[in-house]
Amino acid sequence: MPSVWSESSSELGVEHVNANNSASVGATIPPSRSSSYVPPHLRNRPQGASTINNIIAVSAEGSSLGAGTRDSGSTASTVNRPGGAWAARDSTGSALPSGGAWGGARVNTVQPGGRGVGVGVTGSGWSNGSGSAWSGRSGWNGAREHEKNPFAAEEQPNPVFDQENTGINFDAYEDIPVETSGENVPPPVNTFAEIDLGESLNENIRRCKYVKPTPVQKYAIPISLAGRDLMACAQTGSGKTAAFCFPIIAGILRSPPIGRPRGARKALPLALILSPTRELSSQIHDEAKKFAYQTGIRVVVAYGGAPIHNQLRELERGVDILVATPGRLGDLLERARVSLSYIKYLALDEADRMLDMGFEPQIRRIVEQMDMPPAGQRQTMLFSATFPREIQRLASDFLWNYIFLAVGRVGSSTDLIVQKVEFVQDAEKRSMLMDLIHAQKATGSQSQQALTLVFVETKRGADALEDWLCRMGFPATTIHGDRSQSEIGEFKSIRWSSILLELRCPLNSSHISVVSQEREHALRSFRTGVTPILVATDVAARGLDIPRVAHVVNFDLPSDIDDYVHRIGRTGRAGKTGLATAFFNDKDLSLTRPLVELMQEANQEVPGWLVNYASRANYGGGRNRRSGGGARFGGRDYRREGARGAGDRYSSAYGGSGGGSSAWD
Ligand SMILES: Nc1ncnc2c1ncn2[C@@H]1O[C@H](COP(=O)(O)OP(=O)(O)OP(=O)(O)O)[C@@H](O)[C@H]1O
């Protein structure tokens, strides 16, 4: 029985070019059925739009370079890697030749090697001005009406939150240290207008109320748009999600339509975004859907802890950008329901965690042992706030001639977070927490909705503390691994095969959906302030972007300083200030030195007793890699370690407004 996609493909008669770049030209394309998958470039056409003839199709490696003009608002970017392309599009997103030789004739010539040359453009493909191909045309809305508006909730007038999302405290970041390494690093931009992202993506950026790019976006977006691989470190809450989503979306829209095989039951995404937990994947999916709204690009998410059947249904409807956790993706690959053979963009969020001990084999399997095009034939982007040197070394296997980017004192915390450390014995921790919560209420400096996130070491500890807080009259909820099948955070030592077994076990499926609902419910209840205290294990440490988290309490300190950085990064996000309090006692001795260093880097007041501890303490053992590894910050390009000094071809530092010498020296 043919899948929806296969029906769709054959109906559309999309040209298919096989992996060897031999192009075959499809004839005409009958109108698509609404339930069918429609490739991005064909979506959202007016009802009754005439049959589309002659779609350019090239292989994943092939390129097509539109030689036509774009209007004056646009800045051309060159794509200097295999597979990069500028598609010349007409006002409906199809490639058009100049000279009108177009009625039923073939549009593009596909040259040997799959490089097609578009010969011109009628109308602007990408303008920012009037007459844009991608926005405002009547008739497009017929199909777009069916796309749920991801901005609907935010577009309701709200006097409290309806203000410019100015993001990072831009003034404070004028002098932010920035380091780039690698060959021919494209220069940064200062405004979104300088980057040609296309009208519909620009419109969505406006809807997000992003006024200007954050520091990491200023550097990462031009680098990625130039087709370069990237390893990027930037502080928590600094807008990394958009930094990898924008180039992916813009890249897909720019590229010539890629004919995907007829009759394939498998989903054939063009971009894959991997992240460690279901919550983070879900959050990235929500963000990416906003950025891709009304572009015709379909974003689908697949994560463990939720029934696979719904996700399969979504995948069958077609996918351009797949956001996934490694475990669930592994399952889908094993079931042959997803193929990675058309991947042009691979992004790893929280990349250091994804390549951490225990998970590297899963990621290697996905990236290197399935059917994904190798480095150099896809574009790979790795992002995190922390990037230990040994993880960089592992990660470099996935990259090709990449640029290393470090924005801010990477691996350190932001100055926006006030860090406090209190010496508290275990037995006193609860009453200390109570004092903090009372103080927070009493100061009145926080609005009623201010949220407190409390990190503990174990699931049992989380449940016990939540129970106690509730009994004391403080509405609290909890999130930890037992409440779902978190794929990384909690499965650290479980092997790939066991994960598949677990996810496939039908007896588990109802349990999975119950626990995942619990976790979803807990997060929603925290986000909305219904339960303004969330007790969490490290599963909530990375990536989660919850506005109004005013206070992070490390009830139990982690043993790894990088985990501390990510945990406290749940507050003080996007230019807002935050408070982080750590309960410290003798058990945390190994963390002392990196903690003191971190606080000093972030201009925090370090208690004298902690400094004394630090002078007595050993370095934090193997896990505290920043200090153990010798590099001052977690964000120095490991390739430079052996290449310092004269003639270092990898080095190029911007150093914020100052430029000149490396900000790290
Ligand atoms: N250009 C911008 N202007 C204003 N706000 C922005 C901009 N870019 C991103 N943001 C907002 O900043 C917040 C943090 O972004 P994001 O979650 O991508 O951070 P991050 O760097 O990935 O953090 P983490 O390291 O914790 O994962 C989000 O609420 C996002 O909407």
The ligand as an SDF file (V2000), in Angstrom:
LIG
                    3D

 31 33  0  0  0  0  0  0  0  0999 V2000
   17.5240   38.2260   18.2580 N   0  0  0  0  0  0  0  0  0  0  0  0
   16.8050   38.0450   19.3520 C   0  0  0  0  0  0  0  0  0  0  0  0
   16.2030   39.0760   19.9430 N   0  0  0  0  0  0  0  0  0  0  0  0
   15.4880   38.8920   21.0550 C   0  0  0  0  0  0  0  0  0  0  0  0
   15.2950   37.7110   21.6820 N   0  0  0  0  0  0  0  0  0  0  0  0
   15.8810   36.6480   21.1400 C   0  0  0  0  0  0  0  0  0  0  0  0
   16.6530   36.7630   19.9410 C   0  0  0  0  0  0  0  0  0  0  0  0
   17.0910   35.5150   19.6400 N   0  0  0  0  0  0  0  0  0  0  0  0
   16.6080   34.6840   20.5750 C   0  0  0  0  0  0  0  0  0  0  0  0
   15.8770   35.3510   21.4800 N   0  0  0  0  0  0  0  0  0  0  0  0
   15.1920   34.8010   22.6650 C   0  0  0  0  0  0  0  0  0  0  0  0
   16.1820   34.4660   23.6090 O   0  0  0  0  0  0  0  0  0  0  0  0
   15.7360   33.3780   24.4040 C   0  0  0  0  0  0  0  0  0  0  0  0
   16.8400   32.3610   24.5410 C   0  0  0  0  0  0  0  0  0  0  0  0
   17.0920   31.7870   23.2720 O   0  0  0  0  0  0  0  0  0  0  0  0
   17.5600   30.2600   23.1290 P   0  0  0  0  0  0  0  0  0  0  0  0
   16.6520   29.3600   23.9060 O   0  0  0  0  0  0  0  0  0  0  0  0
   17.7530   29.9770   21.6970 O   0  0  0  0  0  0  0  0  0  0  0  0
   18.9520   30.3290   23.8920 O   0  0  0  0  0  0  0  0  0  0  0  0
   20.1500   29.3020   23.8890 P   0  0  0  0  0  0  0  0  0  0  0  0
   21.3700   30.0680   23.5830 O   0  0  0  0  0  0  0  0  0  0  0  0
   19.8310   28.1380   23.0180 O   0  0  0  0  0  0  0  0  0  0  0  0
   20.1700   28.8610   25.4070 O   0  0  0  0  0  0  0  0  0  0  0  0
   20.6880   27.4960   26.0820 P   0  0  0  0  0  0  0  0  0  0  0  0
   22.1800   27.5110   26.0170 O   0  0  0  0  0  0  0  0  0  0  0  0
   20.1840   27.5770   27.4780 O   0  0  0  0  0  0  0  0  0  0  0  0
   20.0970   26.3780   25.2910 O   0  0  0  0  0  0  0  0  0  0  0  0
   14.4870   32.8330   23.7340 C   0  0  0  0  0  0  0  0  0  0  0  0
   13.3700   33.2270   24.4840 O   0  0  0  0  0  0  0  0  0  0  0  0
   14.4750   33.4970   22.3960 C   0  0  0  0  0  0  0  0  0  0  0  0
   13.1700   33.7080   21.9160 O   0  0  0  0  0  0  0  0  0  0  0  0
  1  2  1  0
  2  3  1  0
  2  7  2  0
  3  4  2  0
  4  5  1  0
  5  6  2  0
  6  7  1  0
  6 10  1  0
  7  8  1  0
  8  9  2  0
  9 10  1  0
 10 11  1  0
 11 12  1  0
 11 30  1  0
 12 13  1  0
 13 14  1  0
 13 28  1  0
 14 15  1  0
 15 16  1  0
 16 17  2  0
 16 18  1  0
 16 19  1  0
 19 20  1  0
 20 21  2  0
 20 22  1  0
 20 23  1  0
 23 24  1  0
 24 25  2  0
 24 26  1  0
 24 27  1  0
 28 29  1  0
 28 30  1  0
 30 31  1  0
M  END
$$$$
